């Protein structure tokens, strides 16, 4: 059973914004839909919360690896084929909750 924890409020993130929560999880708002993924790039531990969000793709600021934040998949042509971990998200009222289980 998933163990969800409240990490932010819906009002904390405008569409297109990222927020680092719990020290190691990034949440992203894509047109009102929320996604959560690891804050560290699997290639060289780059800070993905400082990356550029383009649609549903996060671009690492260190070596420009790109990941689909819906699936975690590394996009072709980057410095790594390793996926970024993604986490389950649910909304409870205004609460954004994430499970890393």
C-alpha positions in Angstrom: 0.0 0.0 0.0 1.3 3.4 -1.0 2.4 5.8 1.8 1.5 9.3 0.7 2.8 12.4 2.4 1.7 16.0 1.8 4.6 17.9 0.3 3.0 21.1 -1.0 -0.3 22.9 -1.8 -1.8 23.2 -5.2 -1.5 27.0 -4.9 2.3 26.7 -4.4 3.0 25.9 -8.0 1.7 27.8 -11.1 1.6 25.8 -14.4 5.1 25.3 -15.7 6.8 25.6 -12.3 9.0 23.2 -10.3 9.4 22.9 -6.6 11.9 21.0 -4.5 10.2 19.2 -1.6 11.4 16.8 1.0 15.0 17.5 0.0 15.1 14.9 -2.8 11.8 15.1 -4.7 10.8 17.7 -7.3 7.1 18.3 -8.1 6.1 19.9 -11.4 2.8 21.5 -12.5 2.0 20.8 -16.1 -1.2 22.5 -17.0 -2.8 21.7 -13.6 -1.5 18.1 -13.5 1.2 17.3 -11.0 4.2 15.0 -11.3 6.9 14.0 -8.9 10.4 12.8 -9.7 13.9 12.5 -8.1 15.8 15.8 -7.6 19.0 14.2 -8.9 19.9 13.3 -12.4 21.0 9.7 -12.7 24.0 10.7 -14.9 26.0 12.9 -12.6 23.6 13.8 -9.8 22.7 17.2 -11.3 20.0 19.2 -9.5 16.9 18.6 -11.6 15.0 21.2 -9.5 17.3 23.8 -11.2 16.6 22.3 -14.7 14.4 23.7 -17.4 10.9 22.3 -17.7 9.7 22.1 -21.3 6.3 20.5 -21.6 6.6 17.2 -19.8 10.4 17.1 -20.2 13.0 18.1 -17.6 16.4 19.2 -18.9 19.3 18.7 -16.5 21.3 21.9 -16.0 24.7 20.1 -15.9 24.9 18.0 -19.1 21.5 18.6 -20.6 20.2 15.1 -20.2 16.4 15.1 -20.9 13.8 13.0 -19.1 10.1 12.6 -19.5 8.7 13.4 -16.1 5.5 11.3 -16.7 7.5 8.1 -17.1 11.1 8.9 -16.0 12.4 7.7 -19.4 15.7 9.2 -20.6 15.2 10.7 -24.0 17.4 9.6 -26.9 20.6 11.4 -27.6 21.5 12.4 -24.1 24.4 11.5 -21.9 22.5 8.7 -20.1 20.0 6.0 -20.9 19.2 5.6 -17.2 15.7 6.8 -16.2 15.0 9.3 -13.4 12.8 7.8 -10.7 9.3 9.1 -10.7 6.8 8.9 -7.9 3.0 8.6 -7.5 1.1 11.8 -6.9 -2.4 12.4 -5.7 -4.4 15.4 -4.7 -6.4 15.6 -1.5 -8.3 18.9 -1.7 -5.5 21.5 -2.0 -2.8 19.1 -0.8 -0.3 17.6 -3.2 0.7 14.2 -1.9 3.6 12.0 -3.0 4.4 8.4 -2.4 7.9 7.1 -2.9 6.8 3.5 -2.2 
